[in-house]
Amino acid sequence: MNNIYPTKLVRKLTGSSLNQLKYWVRINLISPERMGKSSFYSFKDIVKLRVLVSLKRRGLSLQKVREGIRNLSAMLPDDEPLSRLIIYTDGVDMIVVEKGKYFSAITRQHYFRFDTEQIGAEVVRLQNYDGSLVKRSGPLAGGKKVTAFPLG
């Protein structure tokens, strides 16, 4: 029995309550080792619990967390993939970043990412480099300036 951690330590590390842990064990979200009346958790269990607690605190329902974890386990080759992923939530979806690719763990929808600040900086750089790219400039409401470029 190497690298196992007692419930008291796991609760402190994850911020979960004893009742939460018992419930998550009962619904098979986690499976700690039992020794007598005591439960002991692996490092992977702790990672999974921290993700779970974090997502729940940010408003994602337990049902969606379970579905996301189940889908991740099916989609990715590892038995416990959560330790190597970056996971975000807006309280509705569970967005996962793996190797620079973004997808929903709940719907399995893939997303692309682009940096609008970088695009804006490139627009300014090109405007300064070649003023002929500017077709029309004018003020917007609120004093902001808009610039339109030719499409062809």
trRosetta pair geometry for C-beta under 8 A, 3 or more apart (Angstrom, degrees):
i j d omega theta_ij theta_ji phi_ij phi_ji
1 4 5.5 -48 176 11 94 133
1 33 7.1 -167 -130 110 111 164
1 35 7.8 15 -110 -65 161 138
1 40 7.2 40 -171 103 124 160
3 42 6.6 47 120 -143 96 71
3 43 5.9 -38 167 -25 117 105
4 33 6.0 -46 -133 37 146 129
4 40 3.9 44 159 155 122 121
4 41 6.6 142 -161 63 74 28
4 42 6.2 -44 -106 -84 71 54
5 9 4.9 -105 178 85 105 128
5 10 5.4 130 112 -59 113 90
5 13 7.6 5 147 5 155 147
5 40 6.4 145 61 -163 29 75
5 41 5.1 -38 63 64 89 84
5 42 7.7 144 15 -101 89 8
5 43 7.6 95 -11 -73 120 54
5 46 6.6 32 43 -59 146 126
6 9 5.3 90 63 13 76 102
6 10 7.0 -143 101 -6 37 94
6 38 6.7 -40 -135 -176 94 120
6 39 7.8 113 -154 83 52 56
6 40 6.0 -38 -90 -106 47 77
6 41 7.9 61 168 17 1 84
7 10 5.5 -60 -144 40 32 113
7 11 6.2 36 158 -24 68 103
7 18 7.1 55 166 -117 127 87
7 21 6.6 127 -145 137 104 168
7 32 7.7 50 -79 -168 85 173
7 38 6.9 -142 -5 -161 111 77
7 39 5.2 72 -63 66 110 95
7 40 7.7 -92 -38 -84 68 37
7 41 7.3 106 -87 -15 51 108
8 11 5.9 -51 -151 30 27 112
8 12 6.9 23 152 -14 60 105
9 12 5.8 -58 -154 37 34 110
9 13 6.2 29 152 -17 69 110
10 13 5.7 -57 -143 41 31 110
10 14 5.9 2 167 2 68 117
10 16 7.5 -29 135 51 87 111
10 21 7.2 96 109 -108 124 139
10 41 4.7 75 -89 28 144 144
10 45 7.3 -26 -131 115 134 112
10 46 6.0 -130 -129 -98 88 90
10 49 6.8 54 -179 59 103 167
11 14 6.5 -71 -134 49 21 92
11 15 7.7 98 176 -75 53 4
11 16 5.9 -108 -128 71 63 70
11 17 7.1 44 -141 -128 111 19
11 18 6.6 -19 -96 -66 138 67
11 21 6.9 -76 -83 -37 90 138
12 15 7.9 23 -171 -65 20 44
13 46 5.7 -18 114 -152 142 117
13 49 7.9 80 98 89 97 125
13 50 7.1 -69 139 -72 88 108
14 46 6.4 -143 -61 -151 108 69
14 49 4.2 -33 -124 127 149 117
14 50 5.2 -124 -120 -75 80 64
14 52 8.0 11 -168 61 123 96
14 53 5.3 145 171 -12 88 148
15 53 5.2 138 71 171 101 152
16 20 4.4 -122 -173 85 99 134
16 21 5.6 116 123 -55 125 85
16 24 7.8 -37 -168 2 151 141
16 49 5.9 -85 -15 -177 142 115
16 52 7.8 21 -79 91 131 111
16 53 5.3 -121 -65 -83 91 126
17 20 4.6 102 53 3 78 102
17 21 7.1 -140 95 -4 44 85
18 21 5.7 -53 -151 35 33 112
18 22 6.4 33 152 -18 66 106
19 22 5.7 -53 -146 37 32 112
19 23 6.3 32 155 -19 65 107
20 23 5.8 -59 -149 38 30 110
20 24 6.1 24 158 -15 67 109
20 53 7.9 74 148 -94 155 95
21 24 5.9 -59 -144 40 28 107
21 25 6.3 29 155 -19 64 106
21 30 7.6 -54 -152 62 70 137
21 39 7.5 169 153 79 126 153
21 49 7.7 4 -104 -126 86 134
22 25 5.8 -56 -150 35 29 112
22 26 6.3 31 152 -22 64 108
23 26 5.5 -55 -148 35 32 114
23 27 6.4 11 160 -2 68 107
24 27 6.2 -59 -138 48 31 96
24 29 4.2 -66 -168 55 89 122
24 30 5.2 37 132 19 110 101
24 49 7.5 122 111 -109 166 91
24 52 7.1 76 -121 153 147 165
25 28 7.6 30 180 -78 32 30
25 29 7.5 -76 -64 49 24 77
25 30 5.9 -52 -86 77 63 84
25 31 7.0 115 -139 -102 77 39
25 32 6.5 -50 -105 18 121 95
25 39 7.2 -86 -89 -126 154 155
27 66 7.4 -64 138 -106 128 138
28 31 6.7 9 -145 -65 66 98
29 48 7.4 176 155 149 88 125
29 52 6.9 83 163 -104 139 152
29 66 6.4 -93 -95 -105 107 91
29 69 7.1 69 -144 77 88 162
30 41 7.2 -6 171 -126 132 109
30 45 5.1 85 -154 -143 118 99
30 48 6.1 160 -91 95 102 133
30 49 6.4 9 -69 -66 150 96
31 45 7.7 -130 54 -97 47 118
32 39 4.1 68 103 -179 142 104
32 40 5.7 161 179 69 106 33
32 41 4.6 -57 -110 -82 109 68
32 42 7.7 -173 -121 -5 63 71
32 45 6.1 74 -84 -134 78 166
33 39 7.1 142 74 -159 44 57
33 40 4.7 -25 64 64 97 95
33 41 7.8 -169 21 -74 76 24
33 42 7.7 87 -13 -44 102 86
34 38 7.3 147 -156 82 56 46
34 39 5.9 -32 -98 -101 65 66
34 40 7.8 176 -84 19 18 78
35 38 5.3 -21 68 68 83 97
35 40 6.3 26 4 -7 111 118
41 45 3.9 -125 -169 88 99 142
41 46 5.9 116 129 -53 125 79
41 49 7.5 -11 -166 -15 153 140
42 45 4.7 110 51 -1 71 100
42 46 7.3 -130 99 -3 45 84
43 46 5.5 -52 -154 33 37 114
43 47 6.6 39 148 -19 67 101
43 83 8.0 49 129 -101 96 141
44 47 5.6 -49 -147 34 36 112
44 48 6.3 36 153 -17 66 106
44 80 4.4 12 -162 155 131 168
44 82 7.8 116 -164 56 79 102
44 83 6.3 -80 -119 -41 74 128
45 48 5.7 -57 -149 39 31 111
45 49 6.1 30 154 -19 66 109
46 49 5.7 -55 -144 38 30 111
46 50 6.3 31 156 -20 64 104
47 50 5.9 -55 -149 34 28 109
47 51 6.5 28 153 -16 63 106
47 80 7.5 102 72 158 126 120
47 82 5.5 157 130 103 108 108
47 83 4.5 -4 175 -88 168 87
48 51 5.8 -56 -152 37 30 111
48 52 6.2 32 152 -21 65 110
48 69 7.4 67 -150 -131 106 135
48 80 6.9 -86 -57 -155 116 109
48 82 5.3 116 -93 52 68 156
49 52 5.4 -53 -143 38 32 115
49 53 6.1 30 159 -17 67 106
50 53 5.9 -52 -141 39 29 108
50 54 6.1 30 157 -19 63 111
51 54 5.8 -61 -147 39 26 112
51 55 6.2 23 158 -17 65 109
51 82 5.2 -105 -13 -170 160 132
51 87 6.0 56 -149 48 112 145
52 55 6.1 -59 -146 37 25 107
52 56 6.3 21 158 -15 62 111
52 65 5.7 93 -132 175 76 144
52 69 7.8 -5 -84 -58 97 139
53 56 5.8 -59 -146 40 28 110
53 57 6.2 30 155 -21 65 108
54 57 5.8 -55 -147 34 28 111
54 58 6.5 16 156 -9 62 110
55 58 5.9 -66 -150 44 31 105
55 60 4.3 -44 166 50 93 132
55 65 5.2 139 101 -100 140 114
55 68 7.9 -149 -154 57 164 151
55 87 7.0 -40 -74 129 113 126
55 89 5.2 98 -138 -17 82 151
55 94 6.5 6 -136 -110 136 105
56 59 7.8 133 -177 -1 30 8
56 60 6.2 -86 -85 66 36 76
56 61 7.9 43 -118 -142 74 13
56 62 6.5 20 -101 -74 114 74
56 65 6.6 -33 -61 -45 84 150
58 89 4.9 131 102 78 131 114
58 90 7.9 -87 152 -129 114 7
58 91 5.9 -130 140 -74 74 74
59 89 7.1 -171 63 129 80 121
59 90 7.9 -43 71 132 123 36
59 91 3.0 -8 94 -125 129 104
59 92 7.8 -11 115 -38 112 51
60 64 5.2 -111 -179 82 93 124
60 65 5.6 111 122 -58 115 90
60 89 4.6 -72 -46 -163 126 155
60 91 5.9 -147 -60 -138 58 33
60 92 7.4 -101 -104 -7 77 9
60 93 7.9 -80 -111 68 113 10
60 94 6.2 74 -138 -72 153 92
61 64 4.7 92 61 9 84 100
61 65 7.0 -146 98 -5 44 86
62 65 5.4 -52 -145 37 36 114
62 66 6.2 39 155 -21 68 103
63 66 5.9 -53 -150 35 28 111
63 67 6.4 26 153 -16 62 108
64 67 5.5 -53 -144 39 34 112
64 68 6.1 37 155 -21 66 107
64 92 7.9 -149 -131 178 170 31
64 93 7.7 -123 -177 -118 138 29
64 94 6.3 167 149 -26 102 112
64 106 5.5 -19 -160 -103 92 134
65 68 5.7 -56 -147 38 28 112
65 69 6.3 26 156 -16 65 107
65 94 7.0 128 -105 -77 51 142
66 69 5.9 -57 -146 38 28 108
66 70 6.2 29 155 -19 64 109
67 70 5.7 -55 -146 38 29 112
67 71 6.2 28 156 -17 65 108
67 105 7.8 139 111 126 72 86
67 106 5.5 58 105 -129 116 78
68 71 5.8 -56 -145 38 29 109
68 72 6.2 30 156 -20 65 106
68 94 3.9 3 -112 60 154 159
68 96 7.9 160 -171 -45 111 117
68 105 3.5 66 -155 111 91 118
68 106 5.0 -42 -77 -65 88 72
69 72 5.7 -52 -145 36 30 112
69 73 6.4 33 155 -21 63 105
69 82 7.3 -16 -124 -63 92 123
69 105 7.4 43 -50 159 30 137
70 73 5.9 -55 -152 34 29 112
70 74 6.6 22 152 -13 63 108
71 74 5.7 -60 -149 40 33 108
71 75 5.8 23 158 -17 70 114
71 105 5.2 152 77 178 119 70
71 106 6.8 169 15 -102 152 21
71 108 6.2 -136 -170 -68 137 95
72 75 5.8 -60 -135 42 28 105
72 76 5.7 -7 178 9 68 117
72 81 5.3 -138 158 62 108 128
72 82 7.0 78 123 -67 153 76
72 85 7.4 -80 -148 -22 137 165
72 96 6.8 150 -100 -86 115 161
72 105 5.1 -17 -54 -141 99 118
73 76 7.1 -63 -121 49 16 87
73 79 7.3 11 -143 -167 95 39
73 80 7.9 -10 -106 -96 94 34
73 81 6.9 -169 -91 10 47 107
75 105 7.9 -141 23 -132 142 72
75 108 7.1 174 -83 -119 140 104
76 81 4.1 53 91 -83 148 156
76 98 7.2 -145 -101 -124 127 163
77 81 7.8 110 57 -83 48 114
78 81 4.3 136 64 -78 115 73
78 84 7.3 113 -2 25 162 126
80 83 6.3 42 125 -3 100 106
81 84 6.3 -76 -170 46 62 95
81 85 5.9 50 143 -26 91 120
81 98 7.9 -15 174 -104 124 134
82 85 5.9 -71 -141 36 36 110
82 87 7.4 -26 -143 -24 84 137
84 98 7.6 63 115 -126 92 91
85 96 5.3 -26 -175 -158 131 102
85 97 6.7 146 -170 66 75 56
85 98 5.5 -37 -116 -80 93 90
86 96 7.2 135 77 -161 53 51
86 97 4.1 -12 64 53 106 111
86 98 7.9 -173 30 -64 73 47
87 94 6.2 -14 -167 -175 108 88
87 95 7.1 147 -159 80 54 49
87 96 5.4 -18 -104 -102 76 70
87 97 7.6 -151 -70 19 33 73
87 105 7.3 -11 -129 -16 111 139
88 94 7.8 152 78 -162 44 42
88 95 4.5 -20 65 66 95 104
88 96 7.9 -166 24 -72 70 27
88 97 7.5 52 -6 -18 102 101
89 92 7.6 163 -175 40 85 41
89 93 6.6 -174 -138 83 69 46
89 94 5.5 -20 -91 -102 98 56
89 95 6.9 171 -83 18 40 79
90 93 6.1 21 36 40 96 83
90 95 7.7 47 -12 -8 90 117
93 104 5.2 -61 -173 -130 119 113
93 106 5.7 -132 -143 31 70 129
93 107 7.1 -41 -132 2 113 108
94 104 6.5 101 67 -162 62 67
94 105 4.3 -50 100 46 115 109
94 106 5.2 114 29 -29 98 99
95 102 6.1 -3 -176 -167 103 99
95 103 7.4 165 -151 87 62 23
95 104 6.0 -42 -96 -96 59 60
95 105 7.6 -164 -94 -2 10 84
95 111 7.1 -17 -140 17 113 145
96 102 7.1 154 79 -150 47 50
96 103 5.7 -23 59 66 95 72
96 104 7.4 126 12 -131 87 12
96 105 5.0 84 -27 -50 124 101
97 100 7.1 8 -174 -106 95 13
97 101 7.1 154 -152 73 54 38
97 102 5.6 -21 -97 -94 72 71
98 101 5.8 -28 70 60 71 90
98 103 7.6 -32 24 26 104 103
101 110 7.1 -36 176 -148 106 104
102 110 7.1 115 88 -167 61 59
102 111 4.1 -50 103 68 114 102
102 112 7.2 164 46 -97 112 13
102 113 5.6 99 -8 -38 139 111
103 108 6.5 -4 170 -163 118 40
103 109 6.4 175 -157 88 74 42
103 110 4.7 -35 -100 -104 98 58
103 111 6.4 178 -89 12 39 79
104 107 4.3 19 97 45 139 87
104 108 6.2 -60 78 -10 84 12
104 109 4.5 30 21 45 119 86
104 111 7.4 88 -32 -25 80 108
105 108 7.6 25 -151 -76 19 53
114 118 7.8 -117 171 56 75 115
114 119 7.0 46 150 -40 113 122
115 118 3.8 58 98 9 116 114
115 119 6.8 167 96 -13 63 81
116 119 5.4 -50 -147 36 40 114
116 120 6.2 45 152 -21 68 103
117 120 5.6 -52 -148 36 32 113
117 121 6.4 33 153 -19 64 105
118 121 5.7 -52 -147 36 32 112
118 122 6.4 33 152 -20 64 105
119 122 5.7 -56 -150 36 31 112
119 123 6.5 37 150 -24 65 102
120 123 5.6 -50 -150 30 33 114
120 124 6.6 30 153 -15 65 103
121 124 5.8 -53 -151 37 34 110
121 125 6.2 36 151 -21 66 107
122 125 5.5 -51 -145 37 33 114
122 126 6.2 30 157 -17 66 106
123 126 6.0 -59 -148 39 27 106
123 127 6.3 30 153 -22 64 107
123 147 7.5 152 166 73 121 128
124 127 5.6 -53 -147 34 31 113
124 128 6.3 26 157 -15 65 107
125 128 6.0 -60 -151 39 28 107
125 129 6.2 26 153 -20 65 112
126 129 5.4 -55 -141 38 33 113
126 130 6.3 -32 178 38 69 95
126 133 5.8 -16 142 42 103 168
127 130 7.6 -92 -138 63 17 56
127 131 6.9 47 -179 -105 61 50
127 133 6.3 -118 -101 71 54 116
127 134 5.9 61 -136 -59 96 108
127 147 6.8 -2 -99 158 139 169
128 131 7.9 7 -139 -67 18 74
130 133 5.0 79 99 -18 100 104
131 134 5.9 -41 -172 18 58 112
133 149 5.9 -12 165 -131 90 105
133 150 7.6 -129 -160 25 58 91
134 137 6.0 -9 -176 -41 122 107
134 147 5.8 -64 -131 -160 95 117
134 149 7.3 -65 -109 -97 36 71
135 148 5.4 -60 64 95 111 86
135 149 6.1 139 0 -131 107 24
135 150 5.3 125 -61 -46 133 80
136 147 7.4 164 85 -151 50 51
136 148 4.9 4 56 45 96 107
137 145 6.3 8 -173 -178 100 109
137 146 7.2 173 -147 85 56 48
137 147 5.0 -14 -101 -102 86 80
137 148 7.9 -164 -76 18 43 68
138 145 7.2 172 92 -149 23 71
138 146 6.3 -17 65 57 70 88
139 143 6.4 -41 -159 -141 115 33
139 144 7.2 128 -161 75 66 36
139 145 5.8 -51 -104 -97 52 65
139 146 7.8 95 -166 14 11 79
140 143 7.6 -17 70 65 67 15
140 144 4.4 -23 56 74 113 88
140 145 6.7 -173 4 -94 88 12
140 146 5.1 82 -48 -24 113 108
141 144 7.6 3 72 32 42 92
